[in-house]
Amino acid sequence: MQRLNYASVGSKIYSEMLKVEGALAHLSIDLFMKELIKIRASQLNGCAFCLDMHVKTARKHGEREMRLHHVAIWRESNLFNEKERMALELTEALTRIQPEGLSDELYQRASQVFSEQELCDVIFSIAQINAWNRLGVAFHTEIGSMDKMMGLDTIQL
């Protein structure tokens, strides 16, 4: 059961987060990579609301179902390209931050796969979904509660 409606109670901050979300819509990385990032972080954080929303969003935009099933096992899957694999690896490293932080080795490898702009955009995307996940987990946001508003109520899964 949802604990409180943070979008209403914290409407000013929520509105600012939506502005950031709007800016993230115009990044150098493609929609599918952004959704993969959101799905993987939501899996790791146990945010059912965000996981549900981003799986539906990815499907709405034509993501293949098998790739969605493989997000959790991306290391063993051959369904992701080099940039997607790096984005997923960064998502895991920055969602489960270790005491030593993001290793120089991983950052160096990422900087060889992504342009500076892409790397920055991937990291901003990871940071934003982690913020949303923390809200969803803290307030038990109801799965599917925003489907109609986001046009996800017609997705046939």
C-alpha positions as CSV (number, residue, x, y, z in Angstrom):
1,M,0.0,0.0,0.0
2,Q,1.3,3.4,-0.9
3,R,2.5,5.4,2.1
4,L,1.9,8.8,0.8
5,N,1.6,10.6,-2.5
6,Y,5.0,12.3,-2.7
7,A,4.1,14.0,-6.0
8,S,1.4,15.9,-4.2
9,V,3.0,16.4,-0.7
10,G,6.4,17.3,-2.2
11,S,5.0,18.9,-5.3
12,K,7.7,21.6,-5.6
13,I,10.6,19.2,-5.5
14,Y,8.7,16.7,-7.7
15,S,8.1,19.4,-10.3
16,E,11.8,20.1,-10.4
17,M,12.6,16.4,-10.8
18,L,10.2,16.3,-13.7
19,K,12.1,19.2,-15.3
20,V,15.3,17.2,-15.0
21,E,13.4,14.2,-16.5
22,G,12.4,16.5,-19.4
23,A,16.0,17.5,-20.0
24,L,17.1,13.8,-19.9
25,A,14.7,13.2,-22.8
26,H,17.1,15.0,-25.1
27,L,20.3,13.2,-24.4
28,S,22.9,11.9,-26.8
29,I,22.1,8.2,-25.9
30,D,19.1,6.5,-27.5
31,L,15.8,5.7,-25.8
32,F,16.4,2.0,-25.6
33,M,19.7,2.5,-23.7
34,K,18.0,4.9,-21.3
35,E,15.3,2.3,-20.6
36,L,17.8,-0.5,-20.1
37,I,19.6,1.7,-17.5
38,K,16.3,2.4,-15.8
39,I,15.2,-1.2,-15.8
40,R,18.5,-2.5,-14.4
41,A,18.8,0.1,-11.7
42,S,15.1,-0.6,-10.7
43,Q,15.8,-4.3,-10.5
44,L,18.8,-3.7,-8.3
45,N,17.0,-1.3,-6.0
46,G,13.8,-3.4,-5.8
47,C,11.6,-0.6,-7.1
48,A,8.6,-2.4,-8.4
49,F,6.8,0.8,-9.6
50,C,9.8,1.9,-11.7
51,L,10.6,-1.5,-13.1
52,D,7.0,-2.0,-14.2
53,M,6.9,1.5,-15.8
54,H,10.1,1.2,-17.7
55,V,9.5,-2.3,-19.0
56,K,6.1,-1.0,-20.3
57,T,7.7,2.1,-21.7
58,A,10.4,0.1,-23.5
59,R,7.8,-2.3,-25.0
60,K,5.7,0.7,-26.1
61,H,8.6,2.0,-28.1
62,G,9.3,-1.3,-29.7
63,E,11.9,-2.9,-27.4
64,R,12.1,-6.7,-28.0
65,E,10.6,-8.8,-25.2
66,M,13.6,-11.2,-25.0
67,R,16.0,-8.3,-24.4
68,L,13.9,-7.2,-21.5
69,H,14.0,-10.7,-20.1
70,H,17.8,-10.6,-20.5
71,V,18.5,-7.3,-18.7
72,A,19.1,-9.2,-15.4
73,I,21.5,-11.6,-17.0
74,W,23.1,-9.1,-19.4
75,R,26.6,-10.3,-18.8
76,E,25.7,-13.8,-20.2
77,S,23.5,-12.5,-22.9
78,N,24.5,-11.8,-26.5
79,L,21.5,-9.5,-27.1
80,F,23.3,-6.2,-26.1
81,N,25.8,-4.2,-28.0
82,E,29.1,-2.8,-26.6
83,K,27.6,0.5,-25.6
84,E,24.5,-1.1,-23.9
85,R,26.8,-3.5,-22.0
86,M,28.9,-0.7,-20.8
87,A,25.8,1.3,-19.8
88,L,24.6,-1.7,-17.8
89,E,27.9,-2.2,-16.1
90,L,28.1,1.5,-15.1
91,T,24.5,1.2,-13.9
92,E,25.4,-1.6,-11.6
93,A,28.6,0.1,-10.3
94,L,26.8,3.4,-9.7
95,T,23.7,1.9,-8.2
96,R,25.6,-0.3,-5.8
97,I,28.5,2.1,-5.1
98,Q,31.4,0.4,-3.4
99,P,33.5,2.1,-0.7
100,E,36.2,2.8,-3.3
101,G,33.6,4.4,-5.6
102,L,33.7,4.1,-9.4
103,S,37.0,2.5,-10.2
104,D,39.5,4.2,-12.5
105,E,39.6,1.1,-14.6
106,L,35.8,1.0,-15.2
107,Y,35.8,4.8,-15.9
108,Q,38.7,4.4,-18.4
109,R,36.9,1.5,-20.2
110,A,33.7,3.5,-20.3
111,S,35.5,6.6,-21.7
112,Q,36.8,4.4,-24.5
113,V,33.3,3.2,-25.4
114,F,31.4,6.5,-25.0
115,S,32.1,10.0,-26.2
116,E,32.4,12.5,-23.3
117,Q,28.9,13.7,-23.9
118,E,27.5,10.1,-24.0
119,L,29.4,9.2,-20.8
120,C,28.0,12.3,-19.0
121,D,24.5,11.5,-20.3
122,V,24.7,7.8,-19.2
123,I,25.8,8.9,-15.7
124,F,23.1,11.5,-15.4
125,S,20.5,8.9,-16.4
126,I,21.8,6.5,-13.8
127,A,21.7,9.2,-11.1
128,Q,18.1,10.2,-12.0
129,I,16.6,6.7,-12.0
130,N,18.3,6.0,-8.7
131,A,16.6,9.1,-7.2
132,W,13.2,8.0,-8.5
133,N,13.8,4.4,-7.2
134,R,14.5,5.7,-3.7
135,L,11.2,7.6,-3.8
136,G,9.3,4.6,-5.1
137,V,10.9,2.3,-2.5
138,A,10.4,4.8,0.4
139,F,6.8,5.6,-0.3
140,H,5.7,2.2,-1.8
141,T,4.4,3.8,-5.0
142,E,1.6,1.7,-6.4
143,I,2.5,-0.3,-9.5
144,G,0.7,0.9,-12.5
145,S,-0.7,4.0,-10.8
146,M,0.6,6.3,-13.5
147,D,0.0,4.1,-16.5
148,K,-3.0,6.0,-17.8
149,M,-1.3,9.4,-17.5
150,M,1.8,8.0,-19.4
151,G,-0.1,6.1,-22.0
152,L,1.0,2.8,-20.7
153,D,-2.4,1.4,-20.0
154,T,-2.8,0.0,-23.5
155,I,0.5,-2.0,-23.5
156,Q,-0.4,-5.6,-24.0
157,L,2.2,-7.7,-22.2
